[in-house]
């Protein structure tokens, strides 16, 4: 999804299990480090049912 956002947009990932957050970051950085470097994608620990601000 991060590759589909318009210029200036962001893709946000949220998971409530820290190990999954960490694994997601490692896996995304393997082939798409630029998405993190450019601030296009963020991965956070939290309850997605509560939304994200």
N, C-alpha and C positions, 0 to 999 in steps of 0.2 A: 504494500500500500504506500510505503514511503516514496517509491519511485513515481507514483501517480499524483502526488500533491502538486498544486500549482506553486510557482515561485513565491516564497515567503510563507508557505504552508508547513505544517508539521504533522507527523504521524506519532501518536502516543500509544505505547503499550503499557498495560497495567496487569499485574498478577499479584496474588496475595501470598505466594510462596517465594521467599527470597532465593532459594536455589534455582527456581525456574527463571527468575529475573536475571540472575547471574549467567545461567546457561544461554538465555536468549541473547544477552549482550555479547558473549563470547562467539556464538554462532553467527550473529549478524556481522560482527567485526571481521570474521574470516574472509568474507567476500564483498562486504559493503561498508568498510570503515569510513568511507567518505560521508555516508549518511550521518554518522555521529559527529565527524569533524565539522560538517557544515550545519549542524544543529537541526537537521531535517527529521531525525527520529530521536525519541526519548523513551526509555523503558523505566518504569517505576514500580515499586512495591506498594500495593494498596488494594482496597476492596473495590473492584470495578463496578459493583452494584451501587456504590455511593457516588459514582461519577468522578470526574477529575477536573480540577481547576488549577 
